[in-house]
Amino acid sequence: MFEFRDIKKTRRFPIISLIIVIVGYTITVKADIVFHFPEYDYKETSKNELSYREFESACDQSKRCEILAGIARVRCIRECVSPSCYNEIYEFDELEEGEIDVRLNSFKGCFIQRLGRSRNR
């Protein structure tokens, strides 16, 4: 025997199915997003770290950067260390507060590569 309750259950099935499909599609689309940026090899040697830290320290103490705080200061220091590397790696998608900086080693690699070129001239 067919009852009114069965009609309610039948109407819910398409709505629930649609919601599941939409949520599944949204998760799949978000999982396919890949962050691309120029990548440079960076070997973490004491010489490379010393060179980077010297520039970073000088920029950190510069009048332009020392008045800033937080992420604005980090951006200022990186741009001061190497304007060309900063523009290439960060300018199109600037570092944000709380973001884990997955681009830092590429930035350091770019810096070391360009520093080597300028010293070889």
N, C-alpha and C positions, 0 to 999 in steps of 0.2 A: 504494500500500500504506500502511495506517495503522499508525503506530508509537506506542509509549508516550510518546516525546518530544512528540508532537503534543498529547496530553492535557494535559501540564504547561503548554504554551504556551496552550492554550485556557482553563485555569483561571486563569492570570495575567491575562488580558485583562479580566475583570470587576473584579478587585481594582484593577488599575492605573486603569481607567476611573473607578471609584468615588473613588479618591484624587484624581484630576485634577478631578473634579466638586466634591469637598469643598474643595480648595484654591482653585479658581476662585470658588466661592461665598463663601468666607471673605474673599478679596481684594475682591470686589465689595461685600460688606456693610461692610467697613472703609472703603472708598472713599466710601460714602454717608454716613458720619458727618460732620456739620457742627457746628462749635462756634459757638454763638450767645451773644451778650452785648449789653447795651445799647450803642448806638453814638452818640457825640456828635461833631459836626464840630469839628475843631481846626485853626485857622490858625496856623502857626508864624511868628508875628511877633516882633520883638524885645520889644515890650511884653508880649505873652503869656508869652514865655519868661522875661522878667525877673520877672514876677509869680509864675509857678510856681516859679522857682528861689529866690526870696526865702522863700516858704513852705517849700519843700523843705529849704533850708538851716537855717531855724529849727527845723524838726522833727528834722532830722538831729542837731542839737546839744541837743535836749531830753533831760532826764534819763531819760525813759522809753525813748527809742530808742537813745541813745548806748551803752548797756550791751549792746545786742544786736549780732549779727554776721550776715553772709550774708543769706539770703532773709528771715529773721525781722526783720532791720533794715529791709529794703526794705518789707516789709508794714507795719511800725510807722510808717515815714515816710509812706507813702501814706495810711494811716488817719488820721494826724495832720494831713496836708495838707487832707483833706476826708473826714470820717467818712461823710457821706451818699453821696458818690460812690464811696468805697471799698466800702461796703455794697452799693451797686447793681451795681457792676461786678465786684468780686472776691470778695465774701463767699460766693456760691454755689459757687465753684470757685477756691479760693485759688491764688495764684501759687506754683509749686514750684521747687525748686532746679534750675537748668539750663534752665528753660523760657524760650523766647523770648517776651517780653511783647508780644503783638499788641494788647493792650488799653490800653497806655499812652497813646496819642494820644486814645482815647475818654475815658480818665480825665482827661487834661489838658483836653479839651474840656468835660467836665462841670464840672471845677473852675473854669475861666474863665467858664463860663456862670453858675454860682452865685455866683462872686465879683462879677461884673457886677451881678447882682440885688441883692446885699447893699450894694454901693456906690451903687446908684440909689435906695435907700430913704431 
